[in-house]
Amino acid sequence: MLSRVLKVAGVQSQENRDNKLYRDLLRHEAQIGGKLFGPIPKNGRREFFCLDEYTWIWYEEWQGKKGERKSRTTRYNVRPDSIVKIQDGKSHKLISKDEAARFFDAVQAYERNVKRKLYKVA
């Protein structure tokens, strides 16, 4: 019985380590992606990252004129024939060809920078 408990604990521990590593890498990728679009304002935060094969996230926090914290989350769902943009979980709309071209450029820059800065791939 004890060996069984220890074996399960070891698996859970490995799963926990794997999950933590995944979260840490994703967080670092998001920070690299957030710097693609220029300097981040003081007291601000910006992230851009690939959540999964079809989903990209743009998150930004900033301080409003009265000192209040503001944020916006934009999710891009990539489909075979289009890209759907969802802001703050509310509005769903297809992006234009021009925006799709800019999105594609951002994705390529993200991949280059993440490979070079995080994974040390030329």
Phi and psi in degrees as GROMACS dihedral restraints (atoms count N, CA, C in turn):
[ dihedral_restraints ]
;  ai    aj    ak    al  type     phi  dphi    fc
    3     4     5     6     1   -61.4    20    10
    4     5     6     7     1   -41.7    20    10
    6     7     8     9     1   -63.2    20    10
    7     8     9    10     1   -34.1    20    10
    9    10    11    12     1   -66.9    20    10
   10    11    12    13     1   -44.1    20    10
   12    13    14    15     1   -62.4    20    10
   13    14    15    16     1   -44.7    20    10
   15    16    17    18     1   -63.9    20    10
   16    17    18    19     1   -38.9    20    10
   18    19    20    21     1   -64.2    20    10
   19    20    21    22     1   -45.2    20    10
   21    22    23    24     1   -64.1    20    10
   22    23    24    25     1   -42.3    20    10
   24    25    26    27     1   -61.4    20    10
   25    26    27    28     1   -39.4    20    10
   27    28    29    30     1   -64.0    20    10
   28    29    30    31     1   -40.8    20    10
   30    31    32    33     1   -65.7    20    10
   31    32    33    34     1   -45.8    20    10
   33    34    35    36     1   -62.6    20    10
   34    35    36    37     1   -39.3    20    10
   36    37    38    39     1   -63.4    20    10
   37    38    39    40     1   -42.6    20    10
   39    40    41    42     1   -64.7    20    10
   40    41    42    43     1   -41.1    20    10
   42    43    44    45     1   -61.9    20    10
   43    44    45    46     1   -42.0    20    10
   45    46    47    48     1   -61.6    20    10
   46    47    48    49     1   -43.6    20    10
   48    49    50    51     1   -64.0    20    10
   49    50    51    52     1   -42.9    20    10
   51    52    53    54     1   -62.6    20    10
   52    53    54    55     1   -43.4    20    10
   54    55    56    57     1   -64.6    20    10
   55    56    57    58     1   -41.1    20    10
   57    58    59    60     1   -64.3    20    10
   58    59    60    61     1   -43.8    20    10
   60    61    62    63     1   -60.4    20    10
   61    62    63    64     1   -45.0    20    10
   63    64    65    66     1   -59.4    20    10
   64    65    66    67     1   -47.9    20    10
   66    67    68    69     1   -62.2    20    10
   67    68    69    70     1   -42.4    20    10
   69    70    71    72     1   -64.1    20    10
   70    71    72    73     1   -43.0    20    10
   72    73    74    75     1   -65.0    20    10
   73    74    75    76     1   -43.2    20    10
   75    76    77    78     1   -62.3    20    10
   76    77    78    79     1   -41.4    20    10
   78    79    80    81     1   -62.3    20    10
   79    80    81    82     1   -42.4    20    10
   81    82    83    84     1   -68.0    20    10
   82    83    84    85     1   -41.9    20    10
   84    85    86    87     1   -59.1    20    10
   85    86    87    88     1   -42.1    20    10
   87    88    89    90     1   -62.8    20    10
   88    89    90    91     1   -38.3    20    10
   90    91    92    93     1   -66.5    20    10
   91    92    93    94     1   -43.3    20    10
   93    94    95    96     1   -61.5    20    10
   94    95    96    97     1   -45.8    20    10
   96    97    98    99     1   -61.6    20    10
   97    98    99   100     1   -35.9    20    10
   99   100   101   102     1   -67.1    20    10
  100   101   102   103     1   -21.6    20    10
  102   103   104   105     1   -87.6    20    10
  103   104   105   106     1    -3.2    20    10
  105   106   107   108     1   -65.3    20    10
  106   107   108   109     1   -24.9    20    10
  108   109   110   111     1  -108.1    20    10
  109   110   111   112     1    29.3    20    10
  111   112   113   114     1   101.3    20    10
  112   113   114   115     1  -179.8    20    10
  114   115   116   117     1   -64.6    20    10
  115   116   117   118     1   145.7    20    10
  117   118   119   120     1   -86.8    20    10
  118   119   120   121     1   128.1    20    10
  120   121   122   123     1   -59.6    20    10
  121   122   123   124     1   152.0    20    10
  123   124   125   126     1   -55.4    20    10
  124   125   126   127     1   140.7    20    10
  126   127   128   129     1    62.8    20    10
  127   128   129   130     1    21.5    20    10
  129   130   131   132     1  -116.4    20    10
  130   131   132   133     1   170.8    20    10
  132   133   134   135     1  -148.2    20    10
  133   134   135   136     1   139.7    20    10
  135   136   137   138     1  -141.7    20    10
  136   137   138   139     1   136.5    20    10
  138   139   140   141     1  -138.0    20    10
  139   140   141   142     1   144.2    20    10
  141   142   143   144     1  -143.5    20    10
  142   143   144   145     1   124.4    20    10
  144   145   146   147     1  -160.1    20    10
  145   146   147   148     1   163.2    20    10
  147   148   149   150     1   -94.8    20    10
  148   149   150   151     1   113.8    20    10
  150   151   152   153     1   -79.6    20    10
  151   152   153   154     1   -42.3    20    10
  153   154   155   156     1  -155.4    20    10
  154   155   156   157     1  -170.9    20    10
  156   157   158   159     1   -56.7    20    10
  157   158   159   160     1   -28.4    20    10
  159   160   161   162     1  -119.5    20    10
  160   161   162   163     1    -0.1    20    10
  162   163   164   165     1  -127.3    20    10
  163   164   165   166     1   127.0    20    10
  165   166   167   168     1  -118.9    20    10
  166   167   168   169     1   143.1    20    10
  168   169   170   171     1  -121.8    20    10
  169   170   171   172     1   134.0    20    10
  171   172   173   174     1  -119.5    20    10
  172   173   174   175     1   120.1    20    10
  174   175   176   177     1  -126.4    20    10
  175   176   177   178     1   136.5    20    10
  177   178   179   180     1  -142.0    20    10
  178   179   180   181     1   137.2    20    10
  180   181   182   183     1  -121.5    20    10
  181   182   183   184     1   143.8    20    10
  183   184   185   186     1  -152.8    20    10
  184   185   186   187     1   169.4    20    10
  186   187   188   189     1  -100.9    20    10
  187   188   189   190     1   127.3    20    10
  189   190   191   192     1   -73.7    20    10
  190   191   192   193     1   175.9    20    10
  192   193   194   195     1   -62.0    20    10
  193   194   195   196     1   -28.4    20    10
  195   196   197   198     1   -97.9    20    10
  196   197   198   199     1    13.2    20    10
  198   199   200   201     1    86.9    20    10
  199   200   201   202     1     0.2    20    10
  201   202   203   204     1   -77.7    20    10
  202   203   204   205     1   147.8    20    10
  204   205   206   207     1   -80.5    20    10
  205   206   207   208     1   132.9    20    10
  207   208   209   210     1  -125.7    20    10
  208   209   210   211     1   155.2    20    10
  210   211   212   213     1  -153.3    20    10
  211   212   213   214     1   159.1    20    10
  213   214   215   216     1  -146.5    20    10
  214   215   216   217     1   134.0    20    10
  216   217   218   219     1  -116.1    20    10
  217   218   219   220     1   124.9    20    10
  219   220   221   222     1  -118.4    20    10
  220   221   222   223     1   125.8    20    10
  222   223   224   225     1  -111.2    20    10
  223   224   225   226     1   134.3    20    10
  225   226   227   228     1  -111.4    20    10
  226   227   228   229     1   116.6    20    10
  228   229   230   231     1   -98.3    20    10
  229   230   231   232     1   113.0    20    10
  231   232   233   234     1   -88.0    20    10
  232   233   234   235     1   121.6    20    10
  234   235   236   237     1  -113.4    20    10
  235   236   237   238     1   165.3    20    10
  237   238   239   240     1   -57.8    20    10
  238   239   240   241     1   -31.8    20    10
  240   241   242   243     1  -118.8    20    10
  241   242   243   244     1     3.2    20    10
  243   244   245   246     1  -167.2    20    10
  244   245   246   247     1   173.1    20    10
  246   247   248   249     1  -129.0    20    10
  247   248   249   250     1   125.8    20    10
  249   250   251   252     1  -101.6    20    10
  250   251   252   253     1   131.0    20    10
  252   253   254   255     1  -106.5    20    10
  253   254   255   256     1   127.6    20    10
  255   256   257   258     1  -124.5    20    10
  256   257   258   259     1   118.9    20    10
  258   259   260   261     1  -106.8    20    10
  259   260   261   262     1   127.0    20    10
  261   262   263   264     1    51.0    20    10
  262   263   264   265     1    33.2    20    10
  264   265   266   267     1    69.9    20    10
  265   266   267   268     1     9.8    20    10
  267   268   269   270     1  -108.8    20    10
  268   269   270   271     1   -73.4    20    10
  270   271   272   273     1   -84.6    20    10
  271   272   273   274     1   130.7    20    10
  273   274   275   276     1  -113.6    20    10
  274   275   276   277     1   123.8    20    10
  276   277   278   279     1  -150.5    20    10
  277   278   279   280     1   150.1    20    10
  279   280   281   282     1   -72.9    20    10
  280   281   282   283     1   139.9    20    10
  282   283   284   285     1   -86.1    20    10
  283   284   285   286     1   155.8    20    10
  285   286   287   288     1   -73.5    20    10
  286   287   288   289     1   168.6    20    10
  288   289   290   291     1   -62.5    20    10
  289   290   291   292     1   -38.8    20    10
  291   292   293   294     1   -64.1    20    10
  292   293   294   295     1   -45.3    20    10
  294   295   296   297     1   -66.2    20    10
  295   296   297   298     1   -36.2    20    10
  297   298   299   300     1   -63.3    20    10
  298   299   300   301     1   -38.9    20    10
  300   301   302   303     1   -65.1    20    10
  301   302   303   304     1   -42.7    20    10
  303   304   305   306     1   -65.8    20    10
  304   305   306   307     1   -39.5    20    10
  306   307   308   309     1   -61.5    20    10
  307   308   309   310     1   -44.8    20    10
  309   310   311   312     1   -60.3    20    10
  310   311   312   313     1   -43.3    20    10
  312   313   314   315     1   -61.6    20    10
  313   314   315   316     1   -41.5    20    10
  315   316   317   318     1   -64.8    20    10
  316   317   318   319     1   -40.5    20    10
  318   319   320   321     1   -62.8    20    10
  319   320   321   322     1   -44.0    20    10
  321   322   323   324     1   -63.7    20    10
  322   323   324   325     1   -43.1    20    10
  324   325   326   327     1   -64.1    20    10
  325   326   327   328     1   -41.1    20    10
  327   328   329   330     1   -58.0    20    10
  328   329   330   331     1   -50.3    20    10
  330   331   332   333     1   -62.0    20    10
  331   332   333   334     1   -42.5    20    10
  333   334   335   336     1   -61.1    20    10
  334   335   336   337     1   -49.8    20    10
  336   337   338   339     1   -67.4    20    10
  337   338   339   340     1   -41.0    20    10
  339   340   341   342     1   -65.4    20    10
  340   341   342   343     1   -44.2    20    10
  342   343   344   345     1   -61.1    20    10
  343   344   345   346     1   -43.6    20    10
  345   346   347   348     1   -73.7    20    10
  346   347   348   349     1   -48.0    20    10
  348   349   350   351     1   -83.7    20    10
  349   350   351   352     1   -32.6    20    10
  351   352   353   354     1  -100.1    20    10
  352   353   354   355     1   -45.9    20    10
  354   355   356   357     1  -100.3    20    10
  355   356   357   358     1    -1.5    20    10
  357   358   359   360     1    56.6    20    10
  358   359   360   361     1    40.1    20    10
  360   361   362   363     1  -104.3    20    10
  361   362   363   364     1   130.5    20    10
